[in-house]
Amino acid sequence: MLTLAQDLVSRATRFILAAGEEPALWTVSVRGRVVGSLVCEAGERRLAWFEGADRSLVNYAGPLDGDVDDLARVLGRRLGTPVELDQLPV
């Protein structure tokens, strides 16, 4: 039960930080390999892909607003394998 509560608090915190004007940075990882980044600056989000990232991710043109966990699920469905977004301190 405590793990569920911690997960909910963590998701809420990430959502609040992502929605603000404060800069934020996430790594985008697949199978433990960082393949890109998500940057939030001045309320705008953008994805950047590193060399070797799968084309199904690189070609993503969908929305970037909303919860980053939802974005990870959408990207994971496109790729057919889980995608993780991990927030880094800025």
C-alpha positions as CSV (number, residue, x, y, z in Angstrom):
1,M,0.0,0.0,0.0
2,L,2.9,2.4,0.8
3,T,4.4,1.7,-2.6
4,L,1.2,2.7,-4.3
5,A,1.0,5.9,-2.3
6,Q,4.7,6.7,-3.1
7,D,4.0,6.1,-6.8
8,L,1.0,8.4,-6.8
9,V,2.9,11.2,-5.0
10,S,5.9,10.8,-7.4
11,R,3.6,11.0,-10.4
12,A,1.8,14.0,-9.1
13,T,5.1,15.8,-8.3
14,R,6.5,15.0,-11.8
15,F,3.3,16.4,-13.4
16,I,3.3,19.6,-11.3
17,L,7.0,20.2,-12.1
18,A,6.5,19.5,-15.8
19,A,3.5,21.8,-16.0
20,G,5.4,24.8,-14.5
21,E,7.6,27.3,-16.1
22,E,10.7,25.8,-14.4
23,P,13.1,24.0,-16.8
24,A,13.0,20.2,-16.7
25,L,14.9,17.5,-18.4
26,W,14.2,13.8,-18.8
27,T,16.2,11.0,-20.4
28,V,14.3,8.6,-22.7
29,S,15.5,5.0,-22.3
30,V,14.7,1.7,-23.9
31,R,16.1,-1.5,-22.4
32,G,18.5,0.5,-20.2
33,R,19.9,2.5,-23.2
34,V,19.4,6.3,-23.3
35,V,18.0,7.0,-26.8
36,G,16.8,10.6,-26.4
37,S,15.7,13.4,-24.1
38,L,12.6,15.4,-23.3
39,V,13.2,19.1,-22.4
40,C,10.7,21.5,-20.9
41,E,11.6,25.1,-21.0
42,A,9.4,28.2,-20.7
43,G,6.3,25.9,-20.8
44,E,7.4,24.3,-24.1
45,R,8.4,20.7,-24.5
46,R,10.6,19.1,-27.2
47,L,12.0,15.7,-27.8
48,A,15.5,15.2,-29.1
49,W,16.7,11.8,-30.3
50,F,20.3,10.5,-30.2
51,E,22.0,8.7,-33.0
52,G,20.7,5.1,-33.3
53,A,17.3,5.8,-31.8
54,D,14.5,3.6,-33.4
55,R,12.7,5.3,-36.3
56,S,9.3,4.7,-34.8
57,L,10.4,7.0,-31.9
58,V,12.1,9.5,-34.1
59,N,9.0,9.9,-36.3
60,Y,6.7,10.5,-33.3
61,A,4.7,13.7,-34.0
62,G,2.0,13.4,-31.4
63,P,1.3,15.7,-28.4
64,L,4.0,16.3,-25.7
65,D,1.7,18.0,-23.2
66,G,0.2,16.1,-20.3
67,D,1.8,13.5,-18.0
68,V,5.3,12.2,-18.9
69,D,4.3,8.7,-17.8
70,D,1.5,8.8,-20.4
71,L,4.0,9.9,-23.0
72,A,6.3,7.0,-22.0
73,R,3.3,4.6,-22.5
74,V,2.5,6.1,-25.9
75,L,6.1,5.8,-27.1
76,G,6.3,2.3,-25.7
77,R,3.3,1.2,-27.7
78,R,4.8,2.7,-30.9
79,L,8.0,0.8,-30.3
80,G,6.5,-2.4,-28.9
81,T,8.7,-2.4,-25.8
82,P,8.6,-0.3,-22.6
83,V,10.0,3.2,-22.7
84,E,11.2,5.0,-19.6
85,L,11.4,8.7,-18.9
86,D,13.6,9.6,-16.0
87,Q,13.7,13.2,-14.7
88,L,17.1,14.7,-14.1
89,P,18.0,17.6,-11.8
90,V,18.4,20.8,-13.7
